Amino acid sequence: MNMRQTSKSVGGVAQCVLHFATAVRPIDWEAGSPSVNVAFDDTGIPLALKEYASAFDEQLSVEQGLIAVTHTLTAVIRRRDARFWLDAEQLRRLAEQGTVAEVTLTDGRRLLVGWSERFGACQPLKLASMVSHSGKRPDDEPTVTMVLTATDTAFALPIN
């Protein structure tokens, strides 16, 4: 089990780029480094995240001696930005094929989520839910909240 990165920053997610799971190139491990080098065959979809609204969580659980780590990426996106790329086809692909995310935490650390040493891209993040919020007050900005989840046996990998 990858225990290289177990502490998370306070404050959530600053940036996130989604890549289709099939676009991850072979991972390059530097000798003695706890981080990986990663490249993709696509340009990815950079999410226009609402400031200080998105989060990444990992929950470790043990059942009958089997360890599982559930990764949850909650991305809060401005609706005006989401409308340019978020359509029925993209939602279907996120739900069925899944995605691998490059996540930059607010403290600057970068994580590869939805890809693991053990399973590669076979356990990608998949769309669990999406909610479109209109806001409560006249000055509230409309947003879309997407929740992507994956279950694996290790924590997310740190990226160089």
N, C-alpha and C positions, 0 to 999 in steps of 0.2 A: 504494500500500500504506500502511495506517495504521501509522505508526511513532510515534504520540503516546505510547504507554505501552509501554515495553519492559522496565522493571525490575519485578521481583516482590518482595514482602516475604518475609522469613524467618518461618516459623512457620505458614504455611498459611491455612486458611479458618476464619473465625469464625462467619459466618452465610451461609445460602444459601436463596433462595426460587426455586422452579421455577414457570414460567408456560408454558402451551401456546403454541407458536410463533405460532399465529393470534391470540393475545391482545395482541401488541405493537402499540401505537398508533404513528402516525408519530413519528419521532425529531426532537427539537428541538435544533438546534445553536445555541449562543450564539456570536455573533461574537467571534473572538479567543480563545475558550475551547477547550482541548483535550478537554473533557468534554462529554457529552451529557445532556439531560434526557429522561427516558423515563417513559411511563405505560402501564398495562396495562388490558385489558378484563376481567380476572379478578383475584381476590384472591391467587391463587398458592398454592403449597403450601410453607410454611416447613418446612425440614428441621430436626429436633431433632438437631443434630450432636453427636457425642461430642467433648468438649473436646480440642483439640490432636491430632486424629486425621485430619482431612480435608485435602485438598490440591488445588491448581489448578496445572496445568503447561501451558506452551505450547512446542511444538517447531517451530522453523523448519527447513524443508528445501528444497533446490533440486535439481531433476532436469531436465536438459536445458534449463536456463535458466528453468524455471517455478518460482515460489515458492509454497510451501504452508506454512500454519501449522496444526498439529494441536493442538487444545484438548482437554485431559483434565481432567475434574472427578471426583475420587475423594471420594465422600461416605460417611463412616462414621456410621451412625445407630444409636441405641439401638433394639434390636428391639422393646422394649415400646412405643415411640413410633411406630415404622414400621407396626405392625399396624393402626393406625387409618386409614391412607390407602393403604397399599401392598397392592394386591390384583392379581389376574390382569388386570383391565381396565386399571388404571393402568400396569402393566408393558408391556402390549401397546401402549398409547398412547405411552409413552416410547420404545419400540423402533421403532414405525412412524412416528408423527407428529413425535416429537421435542419438545424443550423449549428455552426460553430461560431462562437463570438470572441472577438478581441475586446476585452473589457479593461478600461483604464479607470482605476480607483481615484478618488479625490486626492490621495496622497502621492499619486504619480505611478504607483505600481501597476503593472500590466499582467493580466491573466488570460489564459486560453481556456475557455469554458465550452464544454460539449465535445472535447477530444481528450482521450486518456492514453496512458502508456499501455494499459491492458487491452482496451477495446478499440483503440483508434477512433474513427468517426462512427462506429457502430452504435454508440449511445449518445447521439447528439441532443442538443436542446430542442424541444418541440413545443409548439404553441399550446399552452394549457388553457388560456383565456385571453379575451380582449374586451375592453370596455371603453366606450366613447363617452367622455364626460363633457357636458355643456357648461358646467360651473353653476354656482349658487347665486353669486352676485353679478350685477351687470359688468363689473370690471374683471371678472374671472376669465382666464384664457382657456378656451376649449382644448382638451387634451385627449389622447388615446393612451390607455394603459394596457400594455401587453405583458403577460406573464409567460415566460418560457422556462421549462423544467427538464431536468435529466437526472437519472440515477446511475451511479457509477460506484466503484470501490475505492476511489481516491479523490483527494481535493484537486481543485483546478491547478493547472500548471502555470508557474510564473514564466513570463516571456521576457527575453533580453531586450 
